[in-house]
Amino acid sequence: MRLLDAELLESREILPAQFLQTFHAPWLASGSRAGQFIHVRTPDYSGLVLRRPFSINTVNVLAGTISIHFRITGKGTEWMARARPGERLDVLGPLGRPFEVDRRTHHVLLVAGGLGMAGVRALADESLAAGRRVTLLFGAAGASEVYPSSLLPTEVEYVVATDDGSLGHHGFVTDLVPEYEALADQAFACGPEPMLAALARLARGRDARLGVARLGRKGGRSSRSSGALGTAAARRRAWLQVSMEQNMGCAVGACLGCVVHGVEGPVRVCREGPVFAAEEIAWEAPA
């Protein structure tokens, strides 16, 4: 983790009130992994004090660039949307724990809801670079909010669901998972918490539905035998990993503003996450 100035190279509106911005930040690009995020502070003249967290959307190590994808939700993101190439932002990162892909995985299933695309987008690139197949299921309210396929690598199998049926499957993106779960060695998701909770319930029943053993279990050994819950090793064995979206104050674990209920007690999304194995989260716990 380091603090630096990142220069804005390009900013464009890719969907209504949603922006894709590219920054020149060579050392950040070289040290980032899919699932991590940055914490951005706008210039003093913006009148805003707190930093804002943004998932690292894409990374280009050769060009020394990263991109972020965000929606305008308040004064901070309004200022970000008005920024022009050449502006320099104070950036802290990379932060958080990344997605963990098992080395034996050949086919990954990515599931994104709305702006959750920003949380899994980099993993599509990482997976393709490692020679893995990628299927991406994306859910939105309607066709006007569907992530443009032109912004994805052509090798990605892209399947869309819309709540109103205006494009692709009519219904929730989680409806599509049973059709694709048998093909995937692992699944990775980011989106609204109800979507993630529904995916976690599907993941719990996957073994019984398919009649297969979980990835990484050999000779009847316990699935936790080579690593405690919450470790990178345990997450690599999980069929489903989720990237949690929470408001963050400090993003370094001090303020406790991003705590969620874990099965073994409270966990900080900024430090223990934002990526978790689905089985680490107590989905039914009261908010």
N, C-alpha and C positions, 0 to 999 in steps of 0.2 A: 504494500500500500504506500502510495506517495501522493504528495500535493503538487499540482502543476497548473500552468496555464495551458489551455487547449484552444487552438485557433479554429473558428468556424469556417469551413470551406464551402459548404453548400447547405441550403435549407429549402425544402419544398413541401407543399401541402399535398399529401398523397390520398387523403380521404377528407371529408368535411371535418374541419377543426382538428385534424391529425397531421402531424408533421414528421418528416424524416430529415435528420440533420447529421452531417458528416463533419468530424473534427480531425485536425492533424494533431496526433499525440503519440509519437513513435514508441516511447517506452511503455506506455499504457497498452498499446496494441500488441507489443511483444510479450506482455506478461498477463494477458487476460484469457480467461476460459469461459466457455458458454455457461450461462447461469449466473455469472457475477454481475455487479452493477457499479455505477459511479454515483458520487454525491456532488451535486453542482451548486455553486453559489453564484448568483448573478451579481453584476457590478454594484458597487455601493450606491450609485445614482439611481438604481432601480427602486430604492426605498424598501427592499426586502432583505431580511436578516437570515432566515433559516435556509439551509441547503435543501435541494430537492433530489430524491433518488431516481435514477433512470437505469433500466436494464441495458446492458451492452448488447445492442441489436445485431451488429455485424462487426467483424474485425478484418482488416487487411494489413497483415504484418509487413509485406513488401512496401506498401505505400505509406505505412506508419499511420493509418487512420482507423477510427472507430465510428460507428453511427449509433444514434439513439432514435427511438420512435415514441412519440408522446401525443397525448390529446390535451387541448386547452381546457383546464379545469379551474383556473384561478389566476391571480395576478402574476405569480411566478412563471407559469407556463405561457401566459399572454406575452410577457416580456421575452421569453425564449422564442416564441413564434415570430416576433418582430425583429429579432436579431438578424444582422446581415453578415455576409462573408467578410472576414477580417476581424470581427469581434473576438475578444479573448475572454474565456470563462475560467474561473477558479474551480478546478476539478480534483476531487479526492477519490483515489481508486487504484487498482480494482478492489472491490469490497465483496465480502460474502463468500460462501462456499459454492462451488460450481456443481453442475451435473456430473455424475460418475457413470461412465459407460463401461460395462464389462468387456474385457478384451475379446471374449468369445461371441459377442453380439454381432450379428450380420444384418439384422433388419430392425430399425427403430421406428416406433410409432410416436409421432408428435401430435399433441392435442392442444389447441389454443382457442380461447374464447375472447373475442374482441381485441382489446389492447394487449391481451396475453400473448399475442404473436411476438411482441418484443422480447418476451422472456425465453422463447424457444428458438427464435430465428437463427441465432448463431450456432445452435446445435445442429441445425440442418447442414450448414457449411462444414462444421467439424466432422460430422458423420460421413458426408460424401467424400471428404478428403481422406478419410480412413478406409474408404472402399465399402462403406455400408449402404444398404438400401434405405430410403427414407420415404415414409408415408406421413403426410401432414393432414390432419382433420381440423377444419376451422369453422367456428360458429360465430354468427353475427345476428343482429336483430332483423336486418333486411339487406337487400342487394347493395344499397348505397354505402354500407359499412363493411363490405367484404374486402379483405386485403387483396391488392392487385397481384394476380399470378405473375405478371411481368417482373415483379420484384423478387421472385424466387428462382433458384436454379432450375433449369429445365428438367434435370434428373429427378426432382421431387415429384412424387405422386400426390397431387393436391385435390382434396375432397372437401366440398363446402356444404354447410347446413345453415339455413336461415329460419328464424322463428316464424316469419310470416310466409315462408314458402316461395318468396320472390326469386330465389336462386338456389339451385341444388336441392338437397334434402329438406323437406318441410318438417321442421322440428328442431330439437336440441342436438348439438354436436355429440353429446354423449350417446344419442341413439345409434350412432354409427360405429361405436367401439366394438360391440359384439361381432360385427362383420369383419373386422380387421385384426382383432386381438390374437387370433391363432397364428397370424403371419409374423407377428412381432416378437422378438426376443426380449425387448424392453420397451417401456412407454414412458414418455416425459410430457408434462403438462404445465400450462400456466393459464390463469384466467380467474374469473370470479370464484369466491369460495364455495358457493353452492355447486358449481360445476366440478370443482376439485373433490368435494365431498362425494358427489355422485360417482366420479371416476374411482375413488377409493373403495366405494361399495362394490363396484364392478370388479375391481382388482382382487378383492377378497374372495369372490366367487369364481374367479377365472380357472383355477386349478381343477375345481370340481366340474365345471362346465366342459373343459377340454380333456380332462382325464390325463393330465401331464404333470410331471414334477416341476418344481420351480427351478429356475436357472441357478446353478451353483451348488445344488444339493447332490452329494455323492455318498453312496454306501450307507444311507440312513442317518447320516450325521445331522445334527441340528443346524437349522439355517443361521443360527447365531454363533456357531462354534468357532468361526475364524474372525470374529469382530463384534464388538458390542453395538447395540442399537445406537444409531447416530454417527457411527464412524463411516469413513469413506468406503471401507471394505463392505460394511453392511448395506450401504446404499447401492453399491455396485451389484449386489445380489438381488436387490428389490426389482420386481417387475415394473412397478410404477414409482416414479419420482415426480414431485410437484414443486413448482416455484411459487412461493407465497407472495401475495401483494399486500403490503401493509404501509400505513403512514409511518414515516421515520423522522425522528428529531435529530439525533446525533449520528446514527448509522455506524457507530463503533461499539455499541453495547452498553453505554453508560446510562442513558435516560430511561430505558425500559418501556419506551413508547410503542414498540412494535412486538410486544410479547404475545404469543399465542399458546393455546393449551396443547402440550405434548403428553403422550401416554405416560411418560416418566416425570412429568412436572412441566412448569413453564419453560418455554424456549424463546430466544430472541431471533426474530427473522433476520436481522442484520448480521448477527454473529454465527449462530448455529445454522442459519439458512443463508439466503432465501430458499435454497433447495433442500428438500427433505424427502426421505422415503415416505410414501403415503402412510405406512404403518406406524410412523413416528408421531403422527398428529392424532389427537383425540377429537375426531370430527363431530361427535355428538355432545361435546362439552358446551355449557352455556357460554355465550359471548361475554 
